[in-house]
């Protein structure tokens, strides 16, 4: 998903937002021929993500810049470690500084938080996945950062899979269509390759959903005891996704109920940006 085109769409829009009529400060202070070298330095430990995004931002700011990455996405780093080096026209490096830092700090923050969730469920069968609770316009970058942290992606968009949630079911209930029949009808409208998932919030909904024929059943906001009961009821007839009430304090216990997937909105909506700095020096 993190194609050069996807990166460039974000980078070009961000640079246009940050310097719509150029960089007034550099235009006023920086000599036209000045060159600089800058190091991307970690101020705290974490998991790196966004190397290509950082490099393409600098190139978009000025095509003469050269970025050399010292780490790869998914690598652990420690405070003081140099993560990348940029050389080129000083004005170009300064133009790309804030946008490149904003993006790589955001992505590394997501990767770092994600790695904590992955570590918390180690040894269980549960797979940590993200959600569509992403920053508008940054989904491809944020989803990539989740993978850098060792987790997996849920459907990328509404176009990628069928996932009937509580509001969909409310419409069905109001129209008088049974849940089992609705799922069977949905199967006739979609390709045989399209994944079909249905969310339930009560144990008594599980059998009607399974009778309709689903690939995954989402148990939403179930207690630990209800999750264990749900796993026993499904008995391998579909994948089981747990959702709701997931945090670092609860995720291990949720995983130990035997669910296959745990979706965590916090991976993207609550990750803080890591403290990374760009230390610049003027080249002769």
C-alpha positions as CSV (number, residue, x, y, z in Angstrom):
1,X,0.0,0.0,0.0
2,X,2.9,2.4,0.7
3,X,3.7,3.1,-3.0
4,X,5.8,6.0,-4.1
5,X,2.6,7.5,-5.5
6,X,0.9,7.2,-2.1
7,X,3.8,8.8,-0.4
8,X,4.2,11.7,-2.9
9,X,0.5,12.6,-2.6
10,X,0.9,13.1,1.1
11,X,4.3,14.8,0.8
12,X,3.4,17.3,-1.9
13,X,0.2,18.3,-0.1
14,X,2.1,18.7,3.2
15,X,4.9,20.8,1.7
16,X,2.3,23.0,-0.1
17,X,0.6,23.5,3.2
18,X,3.8,24.3,5.1
19,X,5.3,26.6,2.4
20,X,2.6,27.8,0.0
21,X,4.6,30.7,-1.3
22,X,8.1,29.4,-0.4
23,X,10.1,29.6,2.8
24,X,10.3,33.3,3.7
25,X,12.9,32.8,6.4
26,X,15.4,30.8,4.2
27,X,14.8,33.3,1.3
28,X,15.7,36.1,3.6
29,X,18.7,34.5,5.5
30,X,20.2,31.6,3.6
31,X,22.8,32.2,0.9
32,X,21.8,30.7,-2.4
33,X,24.8,28.5,-2.6
34,X,24.9,27.3,1.0
35,X,25.0,23.5,1.5
36,X,24.2,21.5,4.7
37,X,24.4,18.1,6.2
38,X,21.7,17.0,8.7
39,X,21.4,13.9,10.9
40,X,18.1,12.4,11.9
41,X,18.8,11.5,15.6
42,X,16.7,9.6,18.1
43,X,16.0,11.4,21.4
44,X,14.3,8.3,22.9
45,X,14.1,4.6,22.2
46,X,11.6,3.2,19.7
47,X,10.9,1.3,16.5
48,X,11.6,3.0,13.2
49,X,9.1,3.5,10.4
50,X,9.0,5.9,7.5
51,X,12.4,5.9,6.0
52,X,11.2,6.1,2.4
53,X,8.7,8.8,3.4
54,X,11.5,10.8,5.1
55,X,13.8,10.5,2.0
56,X,11.0,11.4,-0.5
57,X,10.0,14.4,1.5
58,X,13.6,15.8,1.4
59,X,13.8,15.1,-2.4
60,X,10.5,16.8,-3.0
61,X,11.7,19.8,-1.0
62,X,14.8,20.0,-3.2
63,X,15.8,17.4,-5.8
64,X,19.5,17.9,-5.1
65,X,19.2,16.5,-1.5
66,X,20.6,13.0,-0.9
67,X,19.3,10.9,2.0
68,X,21.1,7.9,3.4
69,X,19.2,5.7,5.8
70,X,21.2,4.1,8.7
71,X,18.2,1.9,9.8
72,X,15.4,0.1,8.1
73,X,11.7,0.2,8.9
74,X,11.0,-2.2,11.8
75,X,14.4,-1.7,13.4
76,X,14.8,-0.9,17.0
77,X,16.8,2.2,18.0
78,X,18.2,3.8,21.1
79,X,18.6,7.5,22.2
80,X,21.4,9.2,20.4
81,X,21.3,6.8,17.5
82,X,21.7,8.4,14.0
83,X,18.8,7.1,11.9
84,X,19.5,8.9,8.6
85,X,21.7,11.5,7.1
86,X,20.7,14.2,4.6
87,X,23.0,16.4,2.5
88,X,22.2,19.1,-0.1
89,X,21.3,22.7,-0.5
90,X,20.8,24.2,3.0
91,X,17.5,25.9,2.0
92,X,16.2,22.6,0.7
93,X,17.0,20.7,3.8
94,X,15.4,23.5,5.9
95,X,12.3,23.4,3.7
96,X,11.8,19.7,4.2
97,X,12.8,19.6,7.8
98,X,9.4,20.0,9.6
99,X,7.3,18.0,7.2
100,X,9.8,15.1,7.1
101,X,10.0,15.1,10.9
102,X,6.3,15.3,11.4
103,X,5.8,12.2,9.2
104,X,8.6,10.0,10.5
105,X,7.9,10.9,14.1
106,X,4.2,10.0,13.6
107,X,5.0,6.7,11.8
108,X,7.7,5.7,14.3
109,X,5.3,6.4,17.2
110,X,2.8,4.1,15.7
111,X,5.4,1.4,15.1
112,X,6.6,1.7,18.6
113,X,3.2,1.4,20.2
114,X,2.3,-1.4,17.9
115,X,5.4,-3.4,18.9
116,X,4.2,-3.2,22.6
117,X,0.9,-4.8,21.7
118,X,2.6,-7.5,19.6
119,X,5.0,-8.3,22.5
120,X,2.1,-8.4,25.0
121,X,0.4,-11.3,23.1
122,X,3.5,-13.3,22.2
123,X,3.0,-17.0,22.7
124,X,-0.8,-16.9,21.9
125,X,-2.5,-17.5,18.6
126,X,-3.9,-14.0,18.5
127,X,-2.9,-11.6,15.7
128,X,-2.9,-7.8,16.4
129,X,-4.5,-5.8,13.6
130,X,-5.3,-2.1,13.1
131,X,-8.6,-0.4,12.2
132,X,-9.9,2.3,9.9
133,X,-9.4,4.8,12.8
134,X,-6.6,6.5,10.9
135,X,-5.7,10.2,10.2
136,X,-7.6,11.2,7.1
137,X,-5.2,11.2,4.1
138,X,-2.5,9.3,6.1
139,X,-3.9,5.8,6.1
140,X,-1.3,4.3,3.8
141,X,1.5,5.7,5.9
142,X,-0.1,4.8,9.2
143,X,-1.0,1.3,8.1
144,X,2.6,0.8,6.9
145,X,3.8,1.9,10.4
146,X,1.6,-0.8,12.0
147,X,3.4,-3.4,9.9
148,X,6.7,-1.9,10.9
149,X,5.7,-2.6,14.5
150,X,5.1,-6.3,13.7
151,X,1.3,-6.3,13.5
152,X,-1.1,-6.8,10.6
153,X,-3.6,-4.7,8.7
154,X,-7.4,-5.0,8.7
155,X,-9.3,-4.1,5.5
156,X,-7.7,-1.0,4.0
157,X,-11.0,0.6,3.0
158,X,-14.7,0.1,2.7
159,X,-14.2,-1.3,-0.8
160,X,-12.0,-4.2,0.3
161,X,-14.3,-6.5,2.3
162,X,-17.8,-6.9,3.6
163,X,-18.0,-6.1,7.3
164,X,-21.5,-5.7,8.7
165,X,-21.4,-3.8,12.0
166,X,-24.0,-2.8,14.6
167,X,-25.5,0.1,12.5
168,X,-25.8,-2.2,9.4
169,X,-27.6,-4.8,11.6
170,X,-29.9,-2.0,13.0
171,X,-31.1,-1.3,9.5
172,X,-31.7,-5.0,8.8
173,X,-33.7,-5.4,12.1
174,X,-35.9,-2.4,11.2
175,X,-36.6,-3.9,7.8
176,X,-37.7,-7.2,9.3
177,X,-35.0,-9.3,7.6
178,X,-33.5,-12.1,9.7
179,X,-29.7,-12.0,10.3
180,X,-29.2,-15.4,8.8
181,X,-31.1,-14.6,5.6
182,X,-29.4,-11.2,5.3
183,X,-26.0,-12.9,5.4
184,X,-27.0,-15.5,2.8
185,X,-28.4,-12.8,0.5
186,X,-25.2,-10.8,0.9
187,X,-23.2,-13.9,-0.2
188,X,-25.2,-14.0,-3.5
189,X,-24.2,-10.3,-4.2
190,X,-20.5,-10.5,-3.7
191,X,-17.6,-12.3,-5.3
192,X,-16.6,-15.7,-4.0
193,X,-13.2,-14.1,-3.2
194,X,-14.7,-11.3,-1.0
195,X,-14.2,-11.8,2.7
196,X,-17.4,-11.5,4.8
197,X,-17.3,-10.5,8.4
198,X,-20.2,-9.7,10.8
199,X,-20.0,-8.0,14.2
200,X,-22.1,-9.2,17.1
201,X,-22.5,-7.8,20.6
202,X,-24.4,-10.7,22.2
203,X,-23.8,-14.4,22.5
204,X,-27.2,-15.3,21.1
205,X,-26.3,-13.7,17.8
206,X,-23.5,-16.1,17.2
207,X,-25.4,-19.1,15.9
208,X,-27.6,-17.1,13.5
209,X,-24.5,-15.4,12.1
210,X,-22.7,-18.7,11.6
211,X,-25.8,-20.2,10.0
212,X,-25.6,-17.5,7.4
213,X,-22.0,-18.5,6.5
214,X,-19.4,-15.9,7.5
215,X,-15.6,-16.0,7.2
216,X,-15.0,-14.0,10.4
217,X,-17.2,-13.1,13.4
218,X,-16.4,-10.0,15.4
219,X,-17.2,-10.2,19.1
220,X,-17.6,-6.6,20.1
221,X,-17.1,-5.4,23.7
222,X,-17.5,-8.9,25.1
223,X,-16.3,-9.6,28.6
224,X,-13.4,-12.2,29.0
225,X,-15.9,-14.8,30.1
226,X,-18.2,-14.0,27.1
227,X,-15.2,-14.2,24.8
228,X,-14.3,-17.7,26.1
229,X,-17.9,-18.8,25.6
230,X,-17.9,-17.3,22.1
231,X,-14.8,-19.2,21.2
232,X,-16.4,-22.4,22.4
233,X,-19.6,-21.7,20.5
234,X,-17.9,-20.9,17.2
235,X,-15.7,-24.0,17.6
236,X,-13.5,-23.3,14.6
237,X,-16.4,-22.6,12.2
238,X,-15.1,-19.1,11.5
239,X,-12.2,-16.8,12.5
240,X,-12.9,-14.9,15.7
241,X,-12.0,-11.2,16.1
242,X,-12.2,-9.4,19.4
243,X,-12.8,-5.7,19.4
244,X,-13.5,-3.0,22.0
245,X,-12.0,-2.4,25.4
246,X,-8.5,-3.3,24.1
247,X,-5.5,-1.6,25.7
248,X,-2.1,-2.7,26.9
249,X,-3.5,-3.7,30.3
250,X,-6.2,-6.0,28.8
251,X,-4.8,-7.3,25.5
252,X,-3.0,-10.3,27.0
253,X,-6.1,-11.6,28.8
254,X,-8.1,-11.1,25.6
255,X,-5.6,-13.1,23.6
256,X,-5.6,-15.9,26.1
257,X,-9.4,-16.5,25.6
258,X,-8.5,-18.2,22.3
259,X,-9.6,-15.5,19.8
260,X,-7.7,-15.3,16.4
261,X,-7.6,-11.6,15.9
262,X,-7.6,-8.5,18.1
263,X,-8.3,-5.2,16.5
264,X,-6.9,-2.2,18.2
265,X,-7.9,1.3,17.2
266,X,-5.4,2.8,19.5
267,X,-2.5,1.7,17.3
268,X,-3.3,4.7,15.0
269,X,-5.7,7.0,16.8
270,X,-3.8,7.2,20.1
271,X,-0.1,6.8,19.2
272,X,2.1,9.8,20.2
273,X,4.8,11.1,17.9
274,X,8.3,9.9,18.9
275,X,10.9,12.5,19.8
276,X,13.3,12.6,16.8
277,X,15.4,15.6,15.9
278,X,17.2,16.8,12.8
279,X,20.6,18.2,13.7
280,X,22.0,20.4,10.9
281,X,25.5,21.5,10.2
282,X,26.8,23.8,7.4
283,X,29.1,22.3,4.9
284,X,32.0,24.2,3.5
